Amino acid sequence: MLERIAGVELWDGERLRGPVDVHLRAEGHDAVVAAVEPTAEARFAAIPGLIDTHVHLIGESTGAPVDFLTWPLVTRPEERVLHGLANARAALAGGVTTLRDLAADDVQFSLRRALDAGVVPGPRLLAHGMVGMTAGHADLFTPPAIADRPPVADGPDECRRLVRRWARAGADGIKIATSGGVLSVGDRAEWRNHTPEEVAAIVDEAHALGMRVAAHAHTEEGVRIALEHGVDSIEHGTLISADQADTVVARGVPVAPTLLINDRIAEGRGASAEQAAKAAELLERRDALLVAAARRGVDFVLGTDANGFHVRFGEQMTEVRRMAALFGWDAERALVAATSAAARAIGRDDVGRIRPGAKADLVVLRRRPWEDLDALRVEEIVAVISRGVLVAGALP
């Protein structure tokens, strides 16, 4: 465990603090910032560890040529958890110290517990259980002939039961779909997922059990349903309207736009003709609508939808630069989206900032990314500190 990170020029998640020494204090298997003290000079730059609010950890991690949809079905859970750990550590080496998995089950819950207990070094992990319907977005990742399928819920009572099952298993939150998807096979983005009564039951039960609800929503109608029922974040928000953007701003609902993955699927990278066509249809209108929403003040945050296949773990900095280019952000606004704003999106006030009492997660870089976002690259990383431990690179 490190006690001090000496002589770094610190951007703390909200503002520039100048040359400082960051003092750390151990707390069990974790560590927090004890003090941030001015110093005379700095050799490197430092920022809080990045936060990816939307990932899917359980995917093939070696880059071997596998089928994206069938790999989870033919790989034992004991192996899947190891691939998930490898993906988590790849993200960590790329400067991402907190991840939120939005399709979790016992594999991710177990991995999170092991990381929190210090069994293996790794990033912080939040895990949301998926509540989907028969023939919905989540269900259509599994071919029809497969009998052993992930759980689904049909009807308000079944929806409440599945929320409770995930809560009992250790979920941090719940994921729902209020529109169809792109990678799911056989549906269309405009398909409804769940009835209003089912969505209401899911959100009510999750909130009653202290869990946030993230809503996959590509279409304007999907965003409307999600907002109508009081979800805590919008995932994708691809065709969000101007009126909906105003509602999102008024309610403080964050949106993760997941740009890279849909760009790549539309290009046909690792995608079937059906998947590419669905993505391309959405992209015809996406950029103009998202830019308009950003101008109205929507809080866009880092969320890649990384799955190890279409977007690999360690590509999060590329997503941040892509967001800045689309939205016309300056470098500091882009960093906020990946640190302090992303922390608010997942309901955490102890990550995404470097200040006394915050978790000791930092990225040390050769150059100042708050001045030039081109410095926010994996090759510019000097060191990554997670939970107060040097997990990548080296400190002089």
C-alpha positions in Angstrom: 0.0 0.0 0.0 1.4 3.4 -1.0 1.6 6.1 1.7 2.3 9.1 -0.7 2.2 10.1 -4.3 4.8 12.9 -4.4 5.1 15.8 -6.8 2.2 15.5 -9.2 0.2 18.3 -10.9 -3.3 17.4 -9.9 -6.6 17.8 -11.7 -9.0 16.6 -8.9 -12.1 15.6 -10.9 -13.5 19.1 -10.9 -10.6 21.6 -11.0 -6.9 22.1 -11.2 -5.1 21.9 -7.9 -1.5 22.5 -9.1 1.6 20.7 -7.8 0.7 18.5 -4.8 1.7 15.6 -2.7 -1.2 13.1 -2.3 -1.1 11.3 1.1 -3.0 8.0 1.4 -4.3 6.1 4.4 -5.1 2.4 4.5 -8.6 1.3 5.4 -8.7 -2.5 5.5 -8.3 -3.9 2.0 -8.9 -0.4 0.7 -7.3 3.1 0.9 -8.5 6.7 1.0 -6.9 10.0 0.4 -5.7 11.4 3.7 -4.5 14.8 2.5 -3.7 16.8 -0.6 -0.8 19.2 0.2 0.8 21.8 -2.1 4.3 21.2 -3.1 7.0 23.1 -4.9 7.1 21.2 -8.2 5.6 18.3 -10.1 7.1 15.9 -12.6 3.9 14.3 -13.8 0.2 15.0 -14.1 -2.5 13.1 -12.1 -6.2 12.7 -12.4 -8.8 10.5 -10.7 -9.2 7.0 -12.0 -11.8 6.9 -14.8 -15.2 5.4 -14.3 -17.0 3.4 -17.0 -20.7 3.3 -16.1 -21.7 0.7 -18.7 -19.7 -2.5 -19.4 -20.3 -6.2 -19.9 -17.3 -8.0 -18.3 -18.0 -11.5 -19.2 -16.6 -11.9 -22.7 -13.6 -13.7 -24.2 -10.5 -11.8 -23.0 -7.6 -13.1 -25.2 -8.8 -11.8 -28.5 -9.2 -15.4 -29.9 -11.7 -15.7 -32.8 -14.9 -16.7 -31.1 -18.6 -16.1 -31.8 -19.8 -13.3 -29.6 -23.2 -14.8 -28.9 -22.3 -18.4 -28.3 -19.1 -18.0 -26.3 -20.9 -17.5 -23.0 -23.1 -20.6 -23.7 -20.2 -23.0 -24.2 -17.8 -21.6 -21.6 -18.1 -22.8 -18.0 -18.8 -20.2 -15.3 -15.4 -21.0 -13.6 -13.7 -19.9 -16.9 -16.0 -16.9 -17.5 -15.1 -15.4 -14.1 -11.5 -15.6 -15.0 -12.1 -13.9 -18.4 -14.1 -11.3 -16.5 -11.2 -10.7 -14.2 -8.8 -10.4 -17.1 -11.1 -7.9 -18.8 -11.4 -5.9 -15.5 -7.6 -5.8 -15.2 -7.2 -4.7 -18.8 -9.5 -1.8 -18.1 -7.5 -1.0 -14.9 -4.3 -0.9 -16.9 -6.0 1.6 -19.2 -6.7 3.9 -16.3 -10.3 2.8 -15.4 -10.5 2.1 -11.7 -14.3 1.7 -11.4 -16.6 -0.3 -13.7 -20.4 -0.9 -13.7 -21.5 -4.2 -15.2 -25.1 -3.8 -16.6 -25.9 -7.5 -17.2 -24.6 -9.2 -14.1 -25.4 -12.5 -12.5 -23.7 -14.6 -9.9 -20.4 -14.6 -11.9 -20.1 -10.8 -11.6 -21.4 -10.7 -8.0 -18.8 -13.3 -7.0 -16.0 -11.4 -8.8 -17.0 -8.1 -7.1 -16.9 -9.7 -3.7 -13.4 -11.1 -4.4 -12.2 -7.8 -5.6 -13.6 -6.0 -2.5 -12.1 -8.5 -0.2 -8.6 -8.1 -1.7 -8.4 -11.7 -2.9 -7.0 -10.3 -6.2 -6.1 -6.8 -7.2 -8.6 -5.1 -9.5 -10.9 -2.2 -10.1 -14.0 -1.4 -8.1 -17.0 -3.2 -9.6 -20.7 -2.4 -9.4 -23.0 -5.1 -10.8 -26.7 -4.6 -11.9 -28.9 -7.6 -12.5 -30.9 -7.6 -15.7 -34.7 -7.9 -15.6 -35.9 -8.6 -19.1 -39.0 -10.2 -20.7 -39.4 -13.3 -22.8 -38.5 -12.3 -26.4 -37.1 -9.0 -25.1 -33.7 -7.4 -25.8 -31.8 -9.4 -23.1 -33.5 -12.7 -24.0 -32.7 -12.5 -27.6 -29.0 -12.9 -27.0 -29.7 -16.6 -26.4 -30.6 -18.8 -29.4 -34.1 -20.3 -29.3 -32.9 -23.9 -29.1 -31.0 -23.3 -25.9 -33.0 -24.6 -23.0 -30.8 -23.3 -20.1 -31.5 -19.6 -20.5 -30.9 -16.6 -18.3 -33.9 -15.7 -16.2 -36.7 -13.5 -17.6 -39.8 -12.0 -16.0 -43.3 -11.7 -17.5 -46.0 -9.9 -15.6 -45.6 -7.4 -12.7 -45.3 -10.1 -10.0 -42.6 -12.0 -11.9 -40.8 -8.7 -12.4 -40.8 -8.0 -8.7 -39.7 -11.5 -7.9 -36.7 -11.2 -10.2 -35.7 -7.9 -8.8 -35.8 -9.5 -5.3 -33.8 -12.5 -6.6 -31.0 -10.2 -7.8 -31.1 -8.1 -4.6 -30.7 -11.3 -2.5 -27.8 -12.4 -4.7 -26.0 -9.2 -4.1 -26.8 -6.9 -7.0 -26.0 -3.2 -6.6 -28.7 -2.2 -9.0 -31.1 -3.3 -11.8 -31.0 -3.0 -15.6 -34.1 -2.9 -17.7 -34.7 -2.4 -21.5 -37.4 0.0 -22.6 -36.6 -0.5 -26.3 -35.3 -3.2 -28.5 -31.6 -3.5 -29.2 -28.9 -3.7 -31.8 -26.9 -6.9 -31.0 -29.9 -8.8 -29.8 -31.0 -11.2 -32.6 -34.4 -10.9 -34.3 -35.8 -7.8 -32.7 -35.8 -4.1 -33.8 -34.9 -1.1 -31.8 -38.5 0.2 -31.8 -40.0 -2.9 -30.2 -41.5 -2.3 -26.8 -39.9 -4.2 -23.9 -42.3 -4.8 -21.0 -45.7 -3.3 -20.4 -46.0 0.0 -18.4 -47.3 -2.1 -15.4 -44.2 -4.3 -15.6 -41.8 -1.3 -15.8 -43.5 0.4 -12.9 -43.2 -2.8 -10.8 -39.5 -3.2 -11.6 -38.6 0.4 -10.8 -40.7 0.5 -7.7 -39.3 -2.8 -6.3 -35.7 -1.8 -7.1 -36.1 1.6 -5.4 -37.8 0.0 -2.4 -34.7 -2.2 -2.0 -32.3 0.7 -2.4 -31.1 -0.1 -5.9 -30.7 2.2 -8.8 -32.3 1.4 -12.2 -30.4 1.8 -15.5 -32.6 1.8 -18.6 -31.4 0.6 -22.0 -33.3 2.9 -24.4 -32.4 3.6 -28.1 -35.6 5.2 -29.3 -37.6 8.3 -28.4 -40.4 6.1 -27.2 -38.0 4.0 -25.1 -36.6 7.2 -23.5 -40.1 8.4 -22.8 -41.1 5.1 -21.0 -37.9 5.2 -19.0 -38.4 8.8 -17.9 -42.1 8.3 -17.2 -41.2 5.6 -14.7 -38.4 7.4 -12.9 -35.2 5.5 -13.9 -31.9 6.7 -12.6 -29.9 6.6 -15.8 -30.4 6.3 -19.5 -28.1 4.0 -21.5 -27.6 4.9 -25.1 -30.4 7.5 -25.4 -29.7 7.4 -29.2 -32.9 9.1 -30.5 -33.6 11.4 -27.5 -35.8 14.4 -28.4 -35.3 18.0 -27.4 -38.2 17.9 -24.9 -36.8 14.7 -23.4 -33.4 16.3 -23.1 -35.0 19.2 -21.1 -36.7 16.6 -18.8 -33.4 14.8 -18.3 -31.7 18.0 -17.4 -34.4 19.1 -15.0 -34.3 15.7 -13.2 -30.5 15.3 -13.3 -30.7 12.0 -15.1 -27.3 11.0 -16.7 -27.0 9.5 -20.1 -24.2 7.2 -21.4 -24.2 7.6 -25.2 -22.0 4.5 -26.0 -20.7 6.0 -29.2 -17.8 3.7 -30.3 -19.7 0.4 -30.1 -22.5 1.5 -32.3 -20.1 3.2 -34.7 -18.3 -0.1 -35.1 -21.4 -2.3 -35.4 -22.7 0.0 -38.1 -19.4 -0.5 -39.9 -20.0 -4.2 -39.7 -17.1 -4.9 -37.4 -17.8 -8.2 -35.6 -21.5 -7.8 -36.6 -24.0 -9.6 -38.8 -25.7 -7.9 -41.6 -28.9 -7.6 -39.5 -27.0 -6.0 -36.6 -25.1 -3.6 -38.8 -28.3 -2.5 -40.5 -30.0 -1.8 -37.2 -27.0 0.2 -36.0 -26.8 2.1 -39.2 -30.5 3.0 -39.1 -30.0 4.5 -35.6 -26.8 6.3 -36.6 -28.6 8.2 -39.4 -30.2 10.4 -36.8 -28.1 9.9 -33.7 -25.3 12.4 -33.8 -27.5 15.4 -34.6 -29.9 14.5 -31.8 -27.2 13.8 -29.2 -25.4 17.1 -30.0 -28.7 19.0 -29.6 -29.2 17.3 -26.3 -25.7 18.2 -25.1 -26.3 21.8 -26.0 -29.5 21.7 -23.8 -27.3 20.6 -20.9 -27.7 16.8 -20.8 -25.2 15.2 -18.5 -23.5 12.8 -20.8 -21.1 10.4 -19.0 -18.6 7.8 -19.9 -20.2 4.5 -20.7 -18.7 2.3 -23.4 -20.8 -0.9 -23.5 -17.4 -2.6 -23.6 -17.8 -6.3 -24.0 -14.3 -7.4 -25.0 -15.4 -7.9 -28.6 -16.8 -4.8 -30.2 -15.1 -2.5 -27.7 -12.2 -3.9 -25.8 -11.4 -3.2 -22.2 -8.7 -0.5 -22.2 -10.4 1.5 -24.9 -12.2 3.8 -22.5 -9.9 6.8 -23.2 -10.7 6.5 -26.9 -14.4 6.8 -26.0 -13.8 9.9 -24.0 -12.0 11.5 -26.9 -14.8 10.4 -29.3 -17.4 12.1 -27.0 -15.4 15.3 -26.8 -15.1 15.4 -30.6 -18.8 14.9 -31.1 -20.0 17.3 -28.4 -17.4 20.0 -29.0 -16.2 19.8 -25.4 -13.1 21.2 -24.1 -10.7 18.9 -22.3 -11.9 19.6 -18.8 -15.5 18.9 -19.7 -14.5 15.6 -21.2 -12.6 14.6 -18.1 -15.6 15.5 -15.9 -17.7 13.1 -17.9 -15.3 10.3 -17.1 -14.7 11.1 -13.5 -16.9 13.2 -11.1 -20.0 13.2 -13.4 -19.7 9.4 -13.9 -19.4 9.0 -10.2 -22.7 10.8 -9.7 -24.3 8.6 -12.4 -23.6 5.5 -10.4 -24.5 7.0 -7.1 -21.1 7.2 -5.6 -19.5 10.3 -4.0 -16.3 8.6 -2.9 -14.8 8.0 -6.4 -14.1 10.2 -9.4 -12.4 12.9 -7.3 -9.2 13.3 -5.4 -9.9 14.9 -2.1 -9.6 13.9 1.6 -11.9 10.9 2.3 -12.2 9.8 -1.3 -11.0 6.4 -2.5 -7.3 6.3 -3.5 -7.8 5.7 -7.2 -5.5 7.8 -9.5 -4.0 7.8 -12.9 -0.5 9.4 -13.3 0.3 10.7 -16.9 3.2 12.2 -18.7 1.2 15.1 -20.0 -1.7 17.3 -18.8 -5.0 16.0 -20.3 -7.0 18.9 -18.9 -5.0 21.1 -21.3 -4.8 18.8 -24.3 -7.2 15.8 -24.4 -4.8 14.1 -26.8 -2.7 13.4 -23.6 -5.5 11.1 -22.4 -4.1 7.9 -24.0 -3.0 4.6 -22.6 0.5 5.1 -23.9 0.8 8.3 -21.9 0.1 6.5 -18.6 3.0 6.5 -16.1 1.1 4.6 -13.3 -2.3 3.5 -12.2 -3.1 3.4 -8.5 -6.2 1.5 -7.4 -7.3 1.1 -3.7 -4.0 2.7 -2.8 -1.9 0.0 -4.6 0.3 0.5 -7.6 -1.4 -1.8 -10.1 0.2 -0.7 -13.4 3.3 1.2 -14.5 5.8 2.6 -12.1 6.3 5.6 -9.9 9.8 7.2 -9.6 
